[in-house]
Amino acid sequence: MSLQARLILAFAILVVAVAALMSYFHVRTARRLLADIGDNLREIGNTVHQSSQKLSAEEGPDREVLERFVKETAARKSVREVHVISNRQEIVASSNPGKVGHLSKLTGKEMAKLTGKEIVVREELGAGDTLGQNLRYEVRVPIVRDQRVIGMVQTLIVLRDFRGLVEQALVRNLVVALVALMLAFVASSYLLHRLNQPLRTLGSAAAKVAAGDLGLRLPGLGRNDEVARLFSSFNGMVERLAERKSLEDKLRQLERQSLVAEMAASLAHEIRNPLNLINLTAGHLEGSFAPADPGRRNDFEELMKSLQAEVRHLNQVVHHFLSVSRPGRLRREPFLLPEVLEEVQVLLRPQLAAKGVAIDGKAAESLELHADKEQIRLLLLNLLLNAVEAAPENGRIEVEFSSILATEGDGRNWIGIRVLDNGTGISPGDLGRVFDAYFTRKENGVGLGLALVRRIAEEHGGSAKASNRPEGGARFEIRLPGKA
C-alpha cells in the first residue's frame, strides 16, 4: 500500500470513529428525550383519564369516595396536589387537608366556562418546584354527571422539563465532540510521528553521508511503499558514491604512480650512474691507494667499506623507488609459504639480533601459494622490517598463514598472511594512509615499504589491510588468491 493510501485510510478511520462516537451519544440523547416526553404525556393522560372517568362513573360523590380518589391520585410520583372542587368553588377533598373547606382560586367565570367537553392543561415553568428545573402542569378536568357539570378536579403535576434535557444534551454533545477531536488530534499526531519516523531516519543518514560516512546503510522496512523505495534508492546512491570514491582513490593512486614512474625514469639515470662511478672509485682506491701503515690501513679499509655500504643503500632505495612505480611482471610458480618465511628470517638476523626481537611463525607446513615467489619474499621482507622497527626491545612478532575457504560471495579460496607486533600500534588518523607512497612517521623512513606491499598484493589480485590489536600493537593482513 502506498504512503498516500495509508494516510487517506488512517484519516478515514479517524473520521468514521469520531462520527460514530458522536452519532452514538446523539442517538442516546434523542431516545432519552423521547422517553421523557412520552412519560410526561402518559402522566397527563393518566391523570385526565382517572379524573374524568372514575369520578364521573361513581354513583355518589360521598366523602369516602373523594378521599380515596385523592389518595390514589396523590400517590403518583409526579402529582404534587389534587383538589376536588364543587360547582360552588369550594374544595371538598384535597391531598392537602388544610385546604378542604376553603374556596378555590378559580373565578366564577372560569367555573361557568366548564361545559364538560373541555379539559384545561396549563403549563408553568418552575412553578411550585423547589429545584426550579421542572414543569408544573395544572390539569383541570370537569366532573360530569347526567350531562351536567357538578364539579372539577384540579391536579398539579410536576414533570421534568425536557428543555433542560435538550440543553444538557447540547452541552454533553459539545463535550463529546471536543473529546473526540482531542482523541483524533492525539491519534493523528501519533500516526504522523510513526509515518515521519522513516523520513527523520533518512535525514539523519543523509547528514552522516554528507559528512563522509559512505559505509552507512539504511535497514529494510519489509514493505513496498514510497518510503521503502526511497530507502532502497538511498542505499543504492550511497553504494554508487562509495564505488565512485573508491575509483577516484584508485585514479589518484594511478596518477601518483604515473608521476613517480616518470620521475623514476629520469632519476635512475641521474643517480645510478654516479653511484656506480663512486662504487668503482671506492674499489679502486681500496686496492691501489691503501696506506702501508697497518693502523692507518685498517682505518682506510673501514672507511671504504662504509662508503661502499652507503652506495649499496642508495642503490637499494632507488630500486625500491622503481619497484613501487613500475608495473611488475609476475612469474607465478607454486611454492610453500613457510620456506619463504625462513629465507626472510635469515635476511633479517642482524636487525632481529640488534633489538632482541623474536619471530613466531604459525603455518601449516604444506600451505602452498601459486604466485611470484620473489615478489612475495619482498612483501614479507617489508612487512617484517616494518614490524621490527615498530616492536620494542625484546619484542615479539607473530606471523600467521591460513587458508580461507571459498564463500558464496566470491566463490574462490584465499590465502591469508597476518603479521602482528606488540608495539604502540598505528594512530587512528593514519590507518587509512599507511599504504600510501612516501607516507611515514619515522625520522629516517622513506615511506615506500608498505606501498610496495600493497602494490604486490593488488597485482596478485589480493588486498592489504592495516588495523590495531585490542591488546596493543599493529596488525597487517594480506589476502592473496589461492587455488580455485
Disulfide bonds with the S-S distance in Angstrom:
none
